């Protein structure tokens, strides 16, 4: 049995890092980095580094980028055998610009290839998805595929990564079908219709989601940390003061940590702390996936955060 099945994106990340304050409509001095990415793939590679058996179902082209993604998955232990490989199609590409502080200032995603994943395809994967302990879904895949899975696949614990504000609307009407979700502040406003202006608003939003059927709610707040709630226990963890090298993969590392916490029966507060530590590790490397990600490294960072 595979512990985690991920149905989501796999792409190439092209990242530009500005050396100085960004000047729009002009050429900026900096550096470029090309690495493997995609929300689903990022979560999957992080999970493998945490010792979790993981399968990724995605869509890639038969181009050089698609081959690189598949080869890297084989070398790291991320199972992609059930993914859809399309001849003559370009693999998804994500282009981002990072400012002098390490924060993502702007991004463009070319992800039309995911539209080729349809209900007929995902139905053929029913047995392996229903056999997994967790199925993580990211909103890069078509709305009708997400809806088909949550309404038709039985006894599956669905986790959700909302990906972006533009894609969050896909799941607004079915949000109660997910066991655990990780939206940011803007995304949770879309899901609930509640404007987040205070901690009380975070509580109201979490209660709204619990009433819909969501068990675990983790609302990421950027530099202000993360709010967590399971209906009975809720709290907030502040972000440590660290140097940000690349913010692109932090949320994906957090979701991987949530799955790890669930699989190991860890309580929600400790899971949130594991997620925060995983995010810190992701933020501290130029690649979307920090090659040093491990549960030992997470425990070390958690101890450092406590000391701070």
N, C-alpha and C positions, 0 to 999 in steps of 0.2 A: 504494500500500500504506500502510495506517495503521501507525504504529510500535507503538502500544499500544492494546489493547482492554481496557476495564475492565467487569467484570460485577459490579455492586454497588449500593450504596444512594445515594439522593439525597433530601435532606430539608431541612426548615427547622429551624435551631437557635435556640432561645430561651434566652438565657443571663442568669443573675442573678449580679451581682458584689457580694459583701458588703463594705461599707466597713470593718467591724470584725470581731473574732472572732465566728464563727457561733454563734448561740444557737438550739439546736434546739427545736422546738415553740413557736416565737415568730416574730414579724415582725422582719426584720433590715433595717436601713437600708443602701441601696446603689444600684445602677443596673442597668438592663436593656438588653440588646442583642439584636436579631433579625437573623440573617444566614442565608445559604444554607449548607447543610451536607450531611451524608451522607458516609460514608467513601469510597465510590467516586467521588462527585462531587468531594470535596475533593482526592483524589489526582489526578483528572483536571484540575482547574483549575490545580493546582500544576505538573503536567507541561506544560500549555499555556504557562504562564509561563516554563518552562524551554526552550521552543522545540520541544517534542516533539508530533508530530501524534497526537491522542488521540481515541478514540471511547468513549463511555460507554453501556452498555446497562443500563438501570435500569427501575423502575416508579414512575410518578407518577400522581396524580389529575388530573382536569380542573378543579380548584379554583383559587383565586387563587394559592396557593403553588406549585402545579404549573406554572402559566403563568409565574410569576416565575423558577422554576428553568430552564425551557426558554428563556425570553427571554434570561436571563443567559448560558446556554451559547452561544446564537447570537452574542451580543455579544463573548464572550471567545474564541470559536473552538473550544470543546469540542463535538464532534459527538454529538448525542443523538438523531439521526433514527431509530435502530433501537430506541429505548426503547419500553416499553409504556405507553400513556396510557389510563387507565381512567375511563370516565364515571361520575359519581356517587360516586366514591371520594375520601377525604381523603388528601392527600399525607403521607408520613411526617414526624413531628415529633419533635425531640429537645429535651428540657428539662433544663438543667443548672444547678447552683448552684456557684459558685466562691467559695472562702474568701478571707480578707484577704491571703493570700500568693499568690493567683493560681492555686492548685491546685483541681482539680475535686473537690468534696466529695461530691456526690450528683447522679445523673442518672436521668431516666425517659425511655424511648424508646417511642414508639407507631409500630410498624413492621409491623403485620399486612398492609399492602398488598403487601409483598414475597412473600407466600405465593401471589400470583396469577402469579408467574413459574414456569412449569412446564417439563417436559422437552420437550413438543411445541413450545413457544415457542422455547426455546434451540436446538433442532435446526434451526430455520429460519435461525438465525444462524451455523450451522456454517462456511460458506464465509468469512465475514468474520473470524471468530475464528481459523480455521486460517491465514488469510493474514497475520495480524499477527505482528510480531516477538516480542511479549510479550502475555500475557493475565493481567491482575491480577484476582484474585477476592477479594471480601470476604465474610465469613460472615453478612452480613445476608440473603443469598439462601438459598432452601431447600436442605437437605442433598442431596436427590435430584438437584437441578440441578447442584450442584457435582460430585457423583459421576459424573453422566452426562458432563459435560464432560471431566473428567480421564481417564476410562476410554475415551471414544469419539472425542474430537477428536485428530487425529494431528499429531505434530511441533510441538506447541505448548509454549512455555516458560511454565509457569504460575508466577506469583508470588502469595503469599498474605498478606493482612492478616487476622489472627485476630479483630480488632475488640474482643472482650471475653472475659472468662473464661466467661461464660454461653454464648457461642456457639462457643468453641474446640472443645468436645466434638464438634461436627459433623464435624470434619476429622481427629480423632485417628487413626482407622483408615485414612485414606488420605493421611497426611501425606507419605509418600514420593513422591507424585505431583507434588509442587511443587518447582520448581527453587530458589526463594528464598523464605524466610519471615522475618517480623518479629514474633515474639511478645514480650510483656513477661515478667517473671520469673514471675508467677503463671500466665500462659498456657503457658509452656514446661513448668512443673511438671505441668500437666494433660496436655500432649502426651507427656511422657516418663515421668511417674511418679517423677521424681527431684526431691527437695526441694533447692532452691537455698539453701545456707547459706554457700558459699565459692566462690572462683574455680575450684577443682577440680570443684565440682559443675556449674559452667557448662561446663567442658570435657567432662565426662561427658555432659551433656545434648546438647551439640553433636555429640559422637561418636555418640550414640544416633540422632540425626536424620540424620547422614551415612550411618550404616549402613542406615537406612530408604530412603535415596535422595535426600535433600535436599542440594543443592550449597552454597548460601549460607545461613548462619544468622546472623541479627542479633538479639540478645536485648537489648531496651532495659531499662535499670535505673533510670529516673527520674533523680534527682539524682546517682546513681552512674555515669551515662554509658551506654555501650553495649559489649557484648561481641560480637565478630564471629569467624566461622570459616568456612573453605571446605574444611576437612579437612587442608590442608597449611599454611596460614597462619592464625594466630589471634592475637587481641589484645584490648585493651580501651582505650577512649577515655573520659577523664573529661569530665563535663559542665562547661562554663564557669560561672562564678558570674555570673548575670544576673538582672535583675528580670523576673519572669514576669507578663505582663499577662493572658494567656489560654492555658491549657494544652490546650484542646480539640483543636486541629488539628495539634499537633506530630508525632504519630505518622503522620498522613497525609502530611505534608510529607516525613517520613523515607522512606516507601515510594516516593514520587515520585522522590526522589533515588536510591534503589536502582535503579529502572528506568532513570534517566538514566545511572547508572554502567555498567549492563550494556550499554545501547545504544551507549555510547562506549568500550567495552572498557577501562574503568578498573579497576585492581586492587582487591581487596577492602578493603584498609586505607584507600586514598584514597576509595573509595566510602563507607565508614563515616564518614569525616571530612566528606564532602559532605553525608551524611545528618544528621550532628550540626549542621552549619551551617544547613541548611534548617530543622531543628527550632528552632534559636535564633531564626531570622527569624519563624517561625510564633508562637513564644511571646511575641514582643515587640509584638503588635498585638491589639486588642480583637476584631477579626473572626476567624472560624475560618481564613480565607485572608488572609494578609498581602498587600495589593495591591502591595507593593514586592518580592515574591518574584521573583527572576531569577537566572540563573547568575552574572552580574556581582556581585550582592549576596552570593551564596553564597561566591564567591572572596574578597571583601572580608572577610566574617566569618571565613573560614578563616584568613586572615592575622592577624586580630585575636586569634583563639584561640591561634595559635602564639606571638604576642607575650606573651600572658598566661602 
